[in-house]
Every structure is written in structure tokens, then in C-alpha cells.
Amino acid sequence: FTAFALIMCFAGCGGQSGTSDGEAVTAAHSTEELSEELSKYMTETGSYSVEGAEAIDVLSIMKGKKIFILPGNYTVKFSQTTCDNIKSICDSIGVDAYIFATDGTSAKWVEGIETAINQKYDIILAFSGVTMEEISPQVDAAEAAGIPVVDVHFHDFEDADGCSATYCLPAGYEEFGRALALYAINSAGVDGDYLFLTSDDLMASKAMEKGINSAFEDYAPNAKTSKISVVCPDWSTKVQTEIQNALVADPNIDYIIACFDSTLLYVTAGIEGAGKTGEVKCNGYNGTPDVLDLVNKGSVDADLGECLELMAYCSLDQIFRILNGDEPLEDENPSMYFWDSANIENALDSSGTAGFGGYDDSYIEYYRKLWMLS
């Protein structure tokens, strides 16, 4: 669907929240309750630790072993930054790791897994976006060769059992989507006009959409909502145009909720192209440094951020445990909170650009001790 077609479908098929005859629906929760729920995402949570994590001797575990890193789409800044961090951490402690650059297509995923098998890697870390169901023969072949395939940061906790990888390491995507909606409703009001940008090809975005819908049902049942879906490989070529068309079709849109913040690089261009800069706000999830720079410039209202260096440590810790013959930990993910105009200066380095500042970096020493490196 084009953006215009989707908006028309929502207008005619229930895109306007509330009853079919236009009667207002009473919100299940008050704005005071919204503020209270939102508040837990507005401050740093303190020093990082993982429940149930026991120390492991990483250098002994990884002696003679090597990790194959397979991003869902290496052209996406979030994936690129996190995978680069994984490789950098491995390099710093003498662990052999390799990133296979991908473009979000199954053909590249197939090529990557076949490369890992042929070059006898010990484990495949499939990061954020590799759809296992599309490459199940290759996953089977890797497992037959004794190479576990680990799906990292792509499924919600409730969807993890449906993943066909050897191991699935989920995250709270439904919660993340709900948090984005809470922030947007708090910013634009319970009667606002909202556009949701998603990617129906990604399992994570489906869980996020569920969370977004739940927030509107609870706090803003009479708000107008519409949706655009752009598949991940097309973000750089189609998002700007789709957003611009949507804003022309519905000039009353107040707020755009983007499931993944890498799309905000193109959402903001679409807002500018429609002549709506300063009128339409937007937010997203991930904490990608390039997007934090947009928050600093005022182009993005807020970014639900997670430290992408800590994300790399979390992912590696699970990989090391699997290679040690242990079951992965139930929940090992970064904590997160919103970056906005009130706190974005804490994320900036001396040059005025975003890095990994603002987060409590005690996780570095925590993992060094956990891995018996200190």
C-alpha cells in the first residue's frame, strides 16, 4: 500500500479510534496515570547487572573458537553500530570475530550462513532482523555442522518460542512500542492525530504495534491513528516519500511514531519535504547515535534509547555462555530511557555529537569481572 491508501483504509475501516458512529469512548486510565507509567522511562536506572549471571572464564571458553556476526541489515545504523561494537569488544579481549555485511535480504543471509559453515565458525550471532523462517534450510545445515545459530534482539518475549533458530534471545518490544505511544500521547494530547511507521516484515515491529495499540486503547481511545509499513530494505529509498505523501494526504497529523529510530533519518526529511518542520513531532526506539544528534538539533522529539555498547556486551555474554555449554540467560538486555531536549546534552561528547555518553558505564567493569578479565 502507499501511504495515502493506508490512511484512507484507516479512515474508512476503523483508523479513527472510538465507536463506529463517532461517539466518544472513555479512556480506561487518566493522564495522571499515563505520566506515572511514563516516568519509569525518564531517568537513568543506575548501575547495570544481570540477574542470575555467574562468572565465566571467557578466554578459556573462546580459545581456538571464532564468532560469525550476521546482521539483519548492516546498512541500518543501529545494526551497524551494535555489530561494530561487538567486533570491537572481541578485538579488545583477543576473541576472533567477523562481521558479514548484509542488506536485509534473505539472499545475503543465505550467503552469510553458507560462508560461516564453509569457514568452520563455531557460532553464528544473527543480530536484529534475520528472519529464520526464510532461511531454515541453511539454519538446519549450520546445526548439522555443529554451528548453533543464535537469534539476537529480534523477537519479543512472547514470540520467542516461534523462532526457528537454535537459540532465541528476545527483548521487550511490546513494552518499547507502548512506551513510544505513551510519550507521544503525553506530547500531542489524547485527541491528537497520530501516524505509526512500522515494518510488517519484522517480527519485532509487530510486537511494538501491539504495545502502541494498547497505550492508545488505555489513554487515548478517541485519537485518530493511521499506519504506514515500509519493509526494512526499503527504508532509505521509500520512507521519506511515504511520510511526505501521508502528511499531504492528512495535513492534521500531529505526531509520527517510528518503530525503529534509524527510519527517523528519513522521517525528518519527509516532514521537511511536506513543509511541516516544527509542526509535526516524531519519536522512535533504539538510541542510535545519529538519531540522538537529531534530538539535539530539535528535529526529533524523543528517542527511547538503549546503550548500543552495552547491547554488544549483553549479546556477547550470551554467546560466550552458549559456547560454554550453558543455557542462555532468560533476560539480558540493556536498560533504557528517553532522550529528549531535557537531557540530550548528557549524551554529547566534547565535539557536540552523540556517542555513548549519558549512560552509566559501570557495565564495562561489570563484564570484565563477569568474564574473569579483571
Sequence and secondary structure as in RCSB ss.txt:
>XXXX:A:sequence
FTAFALIMCFAGCGGQSGTSDGEAVTAAHSTEELSEELSKYMTETGSYSVEGAEAIDVLSIMKGKKIFILPGNYT
VKFSQTTCDNIKSICDSIGVDAYIFATDGTSAKWVEGIETAINQKYDIILAFSGVTMEEISPQVDAAEAAGIPVV
DVHFHDFEDADGCSATYCLPAGYEEFGRALALYAINSAGVDGDYLFLTSDDLMASKAMEKGINSAFEDYAPNAKT
SKISVVCPDWSTKVQTEIQNALVADPNIDYIIACFDSTLLYVTAGIEGAGKTGEVKCNGYNGTPDVLDLVNKGSV
DADLGECLELMAYCSLDQIFRILNGDEPLEDENPSMYFWDSANIENALDSSGTAGFGGYDDSYIEYYRKLWMLS
>XXXX:A:secstr
  HHHHHHHHHHTT B S TT      SS HHHHHHHHHTTSS   S   TT     HHHHTTT EEEEEESBTT
SHHHHHHHHHHHHHHHHHT EEEE   BS HHHHHHHHHHHHHTT SEEEEES   GGGGHHHHHHHHHTT  EE
EEEEEEGGGGGG  SSEEEEE HHHHHHHHHHHHHHHH TT EEEEEE TT HHHHHHHHHHHHHHHHH TTSEE
EEEE  GGGHHHHHHHHHHHHHHH TT  EEEESSGGGHHHHHHHHHHTT TTTSEEEEEE  HHHHHHHHHTSS
SEEEEE HHHHHHHHHHHHHHHHTT    S     EEEE TTTGGGGB TTS BSSTTS TTHHHHHHHHTT  
